[in-house]
Amino acid sequence: MADTIPTTGRASKSKTTFRMEYAVGTNIKAAPDRIWALLTNARDFPRWNSTVQSIEGDIASGQKIKVFVKIAPGRAFKLTVSEFVPNQRMVWSDGNFMFRGVRTYTLTPKNDGSTDFSMAEVFSGAMLPMIAGSLPDFGPEFEKYAADLKREAEKSK
């Protein structure tokens, strides 16, 4: 994963033969706990996030969830919440050495009361060179995701 993800709201992509990464970052004028509450409420996701159709299961440490996204209609992504540090960091992962996806969410509080949000997804594995060309461009989806989260988190309660 990139060491520092700029908080421009613009997605970036990097690719090598066996690794591809998309990342986005944005500054949100809200405390980490407000953002965390949005990121971990599976049932409420489709209300504020225009990229997600639904999420089944509980977004909590060690839990398995099914995510349905608009970019891949009808397909369920079966993920494990493999890391869960409240108000700081969360990782969703699936796959194996043949093809693996790992999405990392990071919240970094700032002195002005805002929070830097970043999201990066790394695809890797022996099959990546064969299927990379058939994967959609996730950049626009990442940008929508970050903008939706920013808009919702900055709303008055």
C-alpha positions in Angstrom: 0.0 0.0 0.0 1.2 3.5 -0.7 3.0 5.1 2.2 1.1 8.4 2.0 -2.2 8.7 0.1 -2.9 12.4 -0.8 -6.2 13.8 0.5 -7.2 15.3 -2.8 -10.3 13.1 -3.3 -8.7 11.9 -6.5 -8.0 8.2 -7.0 -4.6 6.8 -8.0 -3.6 3.5 -9.5 -0.3 1.7 -9.6 0.3 -1.6 -11.3 3.1 -4.2 -11.7 2.8 -7.7 -13.1 1.5 -9.3 -9.9 0.2 -6.3 -8.0 -2.4 -3.6 -8.7 -3.4 -0.9 -6.2 -6.1 1.7 -6.2 -6.2 4.4 -3.5 -8.1 7.5 -2.6 -7.8 10.0 0.3 -9.8 13.0 1.5 -10.0 15.3 4.5 -13.3 15.1 6.3 -14.5 17.8 8.7 -15.7 15.3 11.3 -14.2 13.3 14.1 -13.0 9.7 13.5 -15.8 8.2 15.6 -18.5 9.8 13.3 -16.8 8.4 10.2 -16.2 5.0 11.8 -19.9 4.8 12.7 -20.7 5.2 9.0 -18.0 2.7 7.8 -19.2 0.0 10.2 -23.0 0.2 9.8 -23.6 -2.4 7.1 -27.4 -1.9 6.9 -27.1 1.9 6.4 -24.4 1.8 3.7 -26.7 1.9 0.7 -28.4 5.1 2.0 -25.3 7.2 1.9 -22.9 5.3 -0.4 -23.8 5.4 -4.1 -21.3 2.6 -4.9 -22.8 -0.1 -2.7 -26.1 -1.9 -3.3 -26.1 -3.8 0.0 -23.9 -5.4 2.7 -24.9 -8.6 4.5 -23.5 -9.4 7.9 -21.9 -7.4 10.7 -18.8 -5.2 10.0 -16.8 -6.3 13.1 -13.5 -8.0 13.8 -13.2 -11.4 12.3 -16.7 -11.3 10.7 -17.5 -12.5 7.2 -19.6 -10.1 5.1 -21.1 -10.1 1.7 -20.8 -6.9 -0.3 -22.9 -6.2 -3.4 -21.6 -3.2 -5.5 -23.1 -1.4 -8.4 -20.0 -1.8 -10.6 -20.6 -5.6 -10.6 -24.4 -6.2 -10.5 -25.5 -9.5 -9.0 -22.0 -10.5 -7.8 -21.4 -11.0 -4.1 -18.0 -10.3 -2.7 -17.4 -12.5 0.3 -15.0 -10.8 2.5 -13.5 -11.2 6.0 -13.0 -8.2 8.3 -9.4 -9.2 9.0 -8.3 -6.1 11.0 -10.5 -3.9 13.1 -9.1 -1.1 15.2 -12.0 1.2 16.1 -11.8 4.8 14.9 -8.4 4.1 13.2 -8.1 1.2 10.8 -10.1 -1.6 9.2 -9.1 -4.2 6.6 -11.4 -6.3 4.4 -9.8 -9.2 2.5 -10.6 -12.2 0.4 -8.9 -14.7 -1.9 -5.6 -16.6 -1.8 -2.2 -16.7 -3.4 -3.9 -17.2 -6.8 -5.9 -13.9 -6.6 -6.3 -11.8 -3.5 -8.0 -8.5 -2.7 -7.2 -6.5 0.4 -9.0 -3.2 1.2 -7.6 -1.0 3.9 -9.5 1.9 5.5 -7.5 4.4 7.6 -8.6 7.3 9.7 -6.1 9.9 10.9 -7.3 12.6 13.2 -6.0 16.1 12.6 -5.3 18.9 15.1 -8.2 21.0 13.6 -10.8 18.4 14.5 -11.0 17.0 11.0 -9.9 13.5 9.9 -7.9 12.3 6.9 -9.7 9.3 5.4 -7.8 6.9 3.1 -8.9 3.8 1.3 -6.6 1.5 -0.7 -7.2 -1.8 -2.3 -4.4 -4.1 -3.4 -5.1 -6.9 -5.8 -2.3 -9.5 -6.1 -1.6 -13.1 -7.0 -0.5 -15.5 -9.7 -3.8 -15.0 -11.7 -3.6 -11.2 -11.7 -1.7 -10.9 -15.1 -4.4 -13.0 -16.7 -7.4 -11.2 -15.3 -6.2 -7.6 -14.7 -7.5 -6.5 -18.2 -11.0 -7.8 -17.4 -11.2 -5.8 -14.1 -13.1 -2.6 -14.2 -11.5 0.8 -13.6 -12.1 1.2 -9.8 -10.7 4.8 -9.8 -14.1 6.6 -10.4 -15.8 4.3 -7.9 -13.2 5.1 -5.2 -13.7 8.8 -5.8 -17.5 8.4 -5.5 -17.0 6.4 -2.3 -14.8 9.0 -0.7 -17.0 11.9 -1.8 -20.1 10.1 -0.5 -18.5 9.4 2.9 -17.2 13.0 3.2 -20.7 14.4 2.4 -22.5 12.2 4.8 -20.0 12.6 7.7 -20.0 16.4 7.3 -23.8 16.6 7.5 -25.2 18.1 10.7 -26.5 15.5 13.0 
